[in-house]
Amino acid sequence: MIKQEPSIEKELEVEKFSKISKQVGFNYFTIIAQILLAPLLVALLTRTLTVSEYGVYSLLMVFVFFAISFLELGFSQFIITKLSGVEPEKRAQLFGSILKFETIIIGVALAVFAFSPLSKYFLGISALWQYMPELRVGVAIVFVATLVRLFNSYFKSTKQINVANTLDLVFNKGWALLLLLVFAVFRKFTLMQVFEIWLAGAIVALGISIYYLRDELIAQLTARIDMRYIKSALYFSIPLILMIISNWFIAMSNRYVLNFYTTTAVVGIFSVAYSLMGVVTTFSTTISQVIQPYFTDAFSKKAKSDILINASLKYSLFLVLPATTVAVVWREQIVTLISGAPYIGAAPIIATLALYPLFALVTFVFYQVLIAANRTRYVGAMHLMGAALSIVLNFALIPKYGAQGAAIATVGSYLFLMLAMAIPGIRKVKIIPRYLKIPKMLLASAIVGGFLLFINPLGAAGKISALVLAILFYLALALIFRIFGRREMGILRKILPKSLYPVIDYFSKR
């Protein structure tokens, strides 16, 4: 249901949103760290490995993330959705049973895969026969990282968002610092060393998780696995396994189809474009991820969940629209800045992927709504249909258009998912268009894009300075266009440094 009423701004609970905003602030500290580390990681890999080796890394990385998502059996979403607001002792018992059950399941499954003909078969169909050692390190990463994901979900369910974000940082990109250290000392590294360092980062993240939950873990150490909890979790999560598998096909199988029809070098170039647009997606969904446990809790209690979902959508759009504009307008400069001239072929692919972050964001926001409403079977079915569409599009487009075909298939699949999540999801909550102020965001983004379109500074320092200037310009336009109302400005005043109070006060009174 769509209502034209801006009154949601008056309903904003300043104290509650200040707490969320502070968590968002720390989250953006970790996200900014990831954004800085993501290009660093891509730069290190693309400038040290060959284009083909980077393609192999991308393919094995896809395997790692798919295996993590599949083997956690949807438990992470169950933990976030169903353990939020549960009494602490019962929550610890539930989590303890899930953690023990999962440790056994993933241990057995990965051992069977690694030490049976299955691993050789996988490498054979992927045309990666000579990379068995790297694959086995990848299997070890899967084991550790799956446990980290469960811990991460538990921290989110208890609203310890900052701890969860720290784990995301360490596992996803923090290990880039270790790789940088190796490069600084030896001036080179191998593909095998990349996966070994990634494993080290995953182990550090697991160690942090165990440290923070040491008391709960010790209390549950001798407790038996309660199969009642496991059955309840599986009943909720099994439909989501379809979603997990489907997400993999939509987001990552294009690289395997691309490798089948072309070469690992083409995969490497496509992966650079996809990774850069993935940074935009991650950056823009940060607020939605922070708000998710609060929304789930409010939705279950029928307590003003509309406020949260509108805020989630507005602030995420506030980020994705300018970030996408900058990525597309400055695609050539960004690619050469990060990966160098050999990867300039990624620039036109970025333009084709332009709508992917927006579609992924809207999909994620309304996915949260449907999961909170227990529409897991529908969500799973729609993702399965999206995966089928992705496969059809990949095999239809990649033989003729190569990497551009993979990009078109990605955008088309996410368009379907966005519509599939948003159409029923919008009936569960009230979306207030006047509160979102999308036209003003589009205008501000277009002005910033026009500003960047006519400048082309030389050198890395000049390009970075121009990007920083573009960010400040967009923020200034947001204030001038009054994208944020007085209550929202009041929230900003509570979390920003005192030196910025005069600016906030000036625009609050306009």
VENNORSUL-V632300 format. One record per residue. N is the residue number from 1. RES is the residue in three letters. PSI is psi in whole degrees, 0 to 359 (999 if undefined). D_FIRST is the distance of its C-alpha to the first C-alpha in Angstrom with 2 decimals. Layout:
# VENNORSUL-V632300
N;RES;PSI;D_FIRST + N;RES;PSI;D_FIRST
This chain:
# VENNORSUL-V632300
1;MET;132;0.00 + 2;ILE;124;3.80 + 3;LYS;137;6.53 + 4;GLN;83;10.08 + 5;GLU;125;12.04 + 6;PRO;7;14.66 + 7;SER;349;15.65 + 8;ILE;328;14.76 + 9;GLU;324;18.17 + 10;LYS;337;19.89 + 11;GLU;355;18.60 + 12;LEU;126;20.12 + 13;GLU;104;22.89 + 14;VAL;317;25.67 + 15;GLU;314;27.95 + 16;LYS;316;25.48 + 17;PHE;335;24.20 + 18;SER;320;27.86 + 19;LYS;313;28.63 + 20;ILE;319;25.88 + 21;SER;323;27.05 + 22;LYS;322;30.61 + 23;GLN;321;29.68 + 24;VAL;320;27.86 + 25;GLY;312;31.08 + 26;PHE;322;33.26 + 27;ASN;320;30.93 + 28;TYR;335;31.38 + 29;PHE;313;35.09 + 30;THR;322;35.06 + 31;ILE;318;32.77 + 32;ILE;320;35.04 + 33;ALA;317;37.95 + 34;GLN;321;36.40 + 35;ILE;324;35.76 + 36;LEU;322;39.40 + 37;LEU;330;40.63 + 38;ALA;309;38.63 + 39;PRO;326;40.49 + 40;LEU;314;43.64 + 41;LEU;313;43.28 + 42;VAL;318;42.59 + 43;ALA;314;45.49 + 44;LEU;314;47.84 + 45;LEU;314;47.06 + 46;THR;333;47.12 + 47;ARG;350;50.22 + 48;THR;314;52.18 + 49;LEU;161;51.30 + 50;THR;167;51.87 + 51;VAL;319;48.98 + 52;SER;318;49.57 + 53;GLU;324;49.68 + 54;TYR;325;46.39 + 55;GLY;319;44.97 + 56;VAL;316;46.43 + 57;TYR;316;44.92 + 58;SER;319;41.47 + 59;LEU;316;41.93 + 60;LEU;327;43.16 + 61;MET;320;40.39 + 62;VAL;316;37.88 + 63;PHE;315;39.80 + 64;VAL;311;39.71 + 65;PHE;326;35.96 + 66;PHE;314;35.28 + 67;ALA;319;37.76 + 68;ILE;311;36.30 + 69;SER;321;32.77 + 70;PHE;314;34.12 + 71;LEU;341;36.64 + 72;GLU;358;34.42 + 73;LEU;25;32.78 + 74;GLY;5;29.28 + 75;PHE;328;30.77 + 76;SER;320;29.57 + 77;GLN;324;25.89 + 78;PHE;317;26.98 + 79;ILE;314;28.87 + 80;ILE;316;26.05 + 81;THR;317;23.43 + 82;LYS;340;25.76 + 83;LEU;349;28.54 + 84;SER;126;26.54 + 85;GLY;356;27.56 + 86;VAL;148;30.23 + 87;GLU;135;33.65 + 88;PRO;316;35.80 + 89;GLU;316;38.63 + 90;LYS;322;36.51 + 91;ARG;317;34.45 + 92;ALA;321;37.77 + 93;GLN;315;38.97 + 94;LEU;311;35.92 + 95;PHE;320;36.19 + 96;GLY;317;39.96 + 97;SER;316;39.74 + 98;ILE;317;37.20 + 99;LEU;315;39.33 + 100;LYS;315;42.54 + 101;PHE;314;41.10 + 102;GLU;321;39.65 + 103;THR;318;42.94 + 104;ILE;313;44.84 + 105;ILE;309;42.47 + 106;ILE;327;42.25 + 107;GLY;312;45.97 + 108;VAL;313;47.05 + 109;ALA;316;44.68 + 110;LEU;325;45.71 + 111;ALA;317;49.38 + 112;VAL;316;49.31 + 113;PHE;314;47.67 + 114;ALA;326;49.99 + 115;PHE;26;53.25 + 116;SER;173;52.84 + 117;PRO;349;52.93 + 118;LEU;319;49.12 + 119;SER;321;49.29 + 120;LYS;321;51.91 + 121;TYR;317;49.89 + 122;PHE;313;46.81 + 123;LEU;325;48.98 + 124;GLY;311;50.63 + 125;ILE;342;47.56 + 126;SER;358;46.29 + 127;ALA;41;49.69 + 128;LEU;40;50.17 + 129;TRP;322;53.28 + 130;GLN;7;55.04 + 131;TYR;34;52.28 + 132;MET;316;52.74 + 133;PRO;317;53.61 + 134;GLU;322;50.47 + 135;LEU;320;48.38 + 136;ARG;324;49.95 + 137;VAL;322;49.15 + 138;GLY;322;45.57 + 139;VAL;318;45.62 + 140;ALA;321;46.75 + 141;ILE;318;43.90 + 142;VAL;315;41.44 + 143;PHE;309;43.00 + 144;VAL;316;42.87 + 145;ALA;329;39.47 + 146;THR;319;37.75 + 147;LEU;320;39.04 + 148;VAL;319;37.94 + 149;ARG;322;34.35 + 150;LEU;315;34.42 + 151;PHE;316;35.86 + 152;ASN;316;33.28 + 153;SER;323;30.44 + 154;TYR;317;32.32 + 155;PHE;323;32.60 + 156;LYS;322;28.86 + 157;SER;331;28.29 + 158;THR;9;30.71 + 159;LYS;25;29.05 + 160;GLN;64;32.31 + 161;ILE;325;30.40 + 162;ASN;321;33.49 + 163;VAL;316;35.63 + 164;ALA;318;33.11 + 165;ASN;327;32.96 + 166;THR;318;36.76 + 167;LEU;317;36.99 + 168;ASP;316;34.69 + 169;LEU;311;36.94 + 170;VAL;314;40.18 + 171;PHE;314;39.25 + 172;ASN;317;37.36 + 173;LYS;345;39.49 + 174;GLY;329;41.94 + 175;TRP;349;44.54 + 176;ALA;330;44.82 + 177;LEU;322;47.05 + 178;LEU;319;49.39 + 179;LEU;320;49.49 + 180;LEU;321;50.28 + 181;LEU;316;53.09 + 182;VAL;317;54.57 + 183;PHE;321;54.41 + 184;ALA;326;56.03 + 185;VAL;314;58.90 + 186;PHE;350;59.54 + 187;ARG;12;57.99 + 188;LYS;166;56.52 + 189;PHE;162;54.78 + 190;THR;168;54.30 + 191;LEU;322;51.26 + 192;MET;318;52.45 + 193;GLN;328;52.60 + 194;VAL;313;49.00 + 195;PHE;326;47.84 + 196;GLU;320;50.29 + 197;ILE;323;48.98 + 198;TRP;318;45.37 + 199;LEU;319;46.51 + 200;ALA;318;48.14 + 201;GLY;321;44.90 + 202;ALA;320;43.07 + 203;ILE;321;45.87 + 204;VAL;316;45.58 + 205;ALA;320;41.83 + 206;LEU;320;42.69 + 207;GLY;319;45.44 + 208;ILE;317;43.09 + 209;SER;312;40.74 + 210;ILE;321;43.66 + 211;TYR;314;45.04 + 212;TYR;332;41.89 + 213;LEU;24;41.54 + 214;ARG;320;45.27 + 215;ASP;314;45.40 + 216;GLU;320;42.64 + 217;LEU;319;44.19 + 218;ILE;319;47.66 + 219;ALA;329;46.47 + 220;GLN;4;44.94 + 221;LEU;316;47.84 + 222;THR;356;49.76 + 223;ALA;145;46.85 + 224;ARG;158;46.36 + 225;ILE;122;43.25 + 226;ASP;105;41.24 + 227;MET;342;40.06 + 228;ARG;318;37.65 + 229;TYR;318;35.60 + 230;ILE;316;36.01 + 231;LYS;318;34.92 + 232;SER;317;31.80 + 233;ALA;318;31.01 + 234;LEU;322;31.82 + 235;TYR;321;29.70 + 236;PHE;321;26.65 + 237;SER;332;27.91 + 238;ILE;315;29.48 + 239;PRO;332;26.33 + 240;LEU;340;25.78 + 241;ILE;322;29.27 + 242;LEU;318;28.06 + 243;MET;318;25.51 + 244;ILE;312;28.37 + 245;ILE;317;30.73 + 246;SER;319;28.20 + 247;ASN;321;27.39 + 248;TRP;314;31.13 + 249;PHE;320;31.52 + 250;ILE;315;28.76 + 251;ALA;332;29.92 + 252;MET;338;33.63 + 253;SER;339;35.23 + 254;ASN;329;35.52 + 255;ARG;326;38.41 + 256;TYR;320;40.31 + 257;VAL;319;39.89 + 258;LEU;318;40.93 + 259;ASN;326;43.94 + 260;PHE;320;44.86 + 261;TYR;339;45.05 + 262;THR;234;46.24 + 263;THR;168;47.70 + 264;THR;334;46.84 + 265;ALA;318;47.40 + 266;VAL;320;44.54 + 267;VAL;318;42.38 + 268;GLY;317;43.43 + 269;ILE;315;42.44 + 270;PHE;321;39.00 + 271;SER;326;38.55 + 272;VAL;313;39.28 + 273;ALA;315;36.52 + 274;TYR;321;34.02 + 275;SER;318;35.12 + 276;LEU;319;34.70 + 277;MET;334;31.14 + 278;GLY;327;30.61 + 279;VAL;318;31.68 + 280;VAL;316;28.92 + 281;THR;313;26.34 + 282;THR;315;27.86 + 283;PHE;317;28.03 + 284;SER;337;24.41 + 285;THR;1;23.01 + 286;THR;312;25.27 + 287;ILE;319;22.92 + 288;SER;322;20.28 + 289;GLN;322;23.20 + 290;VAL;318;24.34 + 291;ILE;338;21.04 + 292;GLN;306;20.39 + 293;PRO;327;22.66 + 294;TYR;317;21.39 + 295;PHE;314;17.73 + 296;THR;315;18.96 + 297;ASP;314;21.05 + 298;ALA;322;18.44 + 299;PHE;318;15.87 + 300;SER;331;18.77 + 301;LYS;2;19.72 + 302;LYS;46;16.29 + 303;ALA;78;17.51 + 304;LYS;44;15.14 + 305;SER;336;14.05 + 306;ASP;324;11.13 + 307;ILE;315;14.15 + 308;LEU;317;15.76 + 309;ILE;325;13.21 + 310;ASN;318;12.64 + 311;ALA;317;16.43 + 312;SER;314;17.00 + 313;LEU;316;15.16 + 314;LYS;309;16.80 + 315;TYR;332;20.26 + 316;SER;318;20.33 + 317;LEU;325;19.54 + 318;PHE;332;22.18 + 319;LEU;318;24.63 + 320;VAL;326;23.88 + 321;LEU;310;23.97 + 322;PRO;324;27.47 + 323;ALA;318;28.83 + 324;THR;318;28.08 + 325;THR;312;29.57 + 326;VAL;316;32.68 + 327;ALA;322;33.11 + 328;VAL;313;33.04 + 329;VAL;321;35.12 + 330;TRP;29;37.67 + 331;ARG;318;37.65 + 332;GLU;317;41.40 + 333;GLN;320;42.40 + 334;ILE;317;40.28 + 335;VAL;313;41.64 + 336;THR;328;45.23 + 337;LEU;318;44.86 + 338;ILE;311;43.74 + 339;SER;344;45.32 + 340;GLY;174;47.91 + 341;ALA;324;48.98 + 342;PRO;341;49.16 + 343;TYR;17;45.35 + 344;ILE;338;44.68 + 345;GLY;346;43.40 + 346;ALA;339;40.21 + 347;ALA;309;39.27 + 348;PRO;334;38.11 + 349;ILE;324;36.16 + 350;ILE;318;34.20 + 351;ALA;320;33.20 + 352;THR;326;31.96 + 353;LEU;8;29.96 + 354;ALA;318;28.31 + 355;LEU;353;24.68 + 356;TYR;312;25.17 + 357;PRO;320;24.41 + 358;LEU;313;21.09 + 359;PHE;318;19.97 + 360;ALA;321;21.36 + 361;LEU;308;19.60 + 362;VAL;322;16.01 + 363;THR;313;17.09 + 364;PHE;319;18.42 + 365;VAL;313;15.52 + 366;PHE;340;13.09 + 367;TYR;318;16.23 + 368;GLN;318;16.58 + 369;VAL;313;13.26 + 370;LEU;323;14.37 + 371;ILE;317;17.87 + 372;ALA;330;17.04 + 373;ALA;10;15.30 + 374;ASN;33;18.61 + 375;ARG;44;17.46 + 376;THR;323;20.71 + 377;ARG;318;22.02 + 378;TYR;315;19.14 + 379;VAL;314;19.39 + 380;GLY;317;23.15 + 381;ALA;318;23.06 + 382;MET;322;20.89 + 383;HIS;325;23.21 + 384;LEU;318;26.14 + 385;MET;322;25.04 + 386;GLY;321;24.57 + 387;ALA;318;28.09 + 388;ALA;317;29.53 + 389;LEU;318;28.16 + 390;SER;316;29.63 + 391;ILE;314;32.99 + 392;VAL;313;33.18 + 393;LEU;319;32.38 + 394;ASN;312;34.84 + 395;PHE;336;37.66 + 396;ALA;324;37.02 + 397;LEU;325;36.79 + 398;ILE;317;38.97 + 399;PRO;329;42.28 + 400;LYS;320;41.93 + 401;TYR;359;40.16 + 402;GLY;227;40.95 + 403;ALA;327;38.95 + 404;GLN;324;36.85 + 405;GLY;320;35.89 + 406;ALA;321;34.80 + 407;ALA;317;32.63 + 408;ILE;318;31.00 + 409;ALA;320;30.40 + 410;THR;311;28.76 + 411;VAL;317;26.33 + 412;GLY;319;25.55 + 413;SER;319;24.95 + 414;TYR;331;22.60 + 415;LEU;314;20.62 + 416;PHE;314;20.21 + 417;LEU;319;19.26 + 418;MET;313;16.66 + 419;LEU;320;14.89 + 420;ALA;327;15.55 + 421;MET;320;14.06 + 422;ALA;321;11.06 + 423;ILE;309;9.72 + 424;PRO;329;9.64 + 425;GLY;326;9.25 + 426;ILE;344;5.90 + 427;ARG;346;4.91 + 428;LYS;342;7.41 + 429;VAL;165;6.72 + 430;LYS;117;5.50 + 431;ILE;128;6.91 + 432;ILE;98;9.27 + 433;PRO;322;11.18 + 434;ARG;333;14.13 + 435;TYR;325;14.76 + 436;LEU;323;15.01 + 437;LYS;45;17.66 + 438;ILE;318;17.85 + 439;PRO;321;20.23 + 440;LYS;322;22.68 + 441;MET;318;22.72 + 442;LEU;318;23.43 + 443;LEU;314;26.17 + 444;ALA;319;27.76 + 445;SER;318;27.78 + 446;ALA;321;29.34 + 447;ILE;316;31.99 + 448;VAL;318;32.91 + 449;GLY;318;33.12 + 450;GLY;323;35.38 + 451;PHE;315;37.50 + 452;LEU;333;38.11 + 453;LEU;331;38.71 + 454;PHE;10;41.92 + 455;ILE;145;43.48 + 456;ASN;74;45.21 + 457;PRO;151;47.19 + 458;LEU;145;49.89 + 459;GLY;156;50.13 + 460;ALA;318;47.76 + 461;ALA;318;48.11 + 462;GLY;320;47.19 + 463;LYS;318;44.08 + 464;ILE;319;42.88 + 465;SER;320;43.60 + 466;ALA;321;41.61 + 467;LEU;318;38.56 + 468;VAL;318;38.88 + 469;LEU;321;39.24 + 470;ALA;321;36.10 + 471;ILE;313;34.10 + 472;LEU;322;35.56 + 473;PHE;317;34.91 + 474;TYR;317;31.18 + 475;LEU;321;30.98 + 476;ALA;318;32.89 + 477;LEU;323;30.57 + 478;ALA;321;27.55 + 479;LEU;318;29.39 + 480;ILE;319;30.54 + 481;PHE;358;27.12 + 482;ARG;50;25.70 + 483;ILE;330;22.96 + 484;PHE;136;23.24 + 485;GLY;181;23.06 + 486;ARG;319;25.80 + 487;ARG;319;24.41 + 488;GLU;322;23.96 + 489;MET;326;27.47 + 490;GLY;323;28.69 + 491;ILE;316;27.51 + 492;LEU;322;29.32 + 493;ARG;329;32.37 + 494;LYS;338;32.59 + 495;ILE;348;32.75 + 496;LEU;160;34.65 + 497;PRO;152;38.46 + 498;LYS;333;40.04 + 499;SER;339;41.47 + 500;LEU;358;38.02 + 501;TYR;316;37.40 + 502;PRO;321;38.84 + 503;VAL;313;36.44 + 504;ILE;315;33.40 + 505;ASP;321;34.77 + 506;TYR;312;35.47 + 507;PHE;339;31.99 + 508;SER;331;30.42 + 509;LYS;352;32.42 + 510;ARG;999;31.66
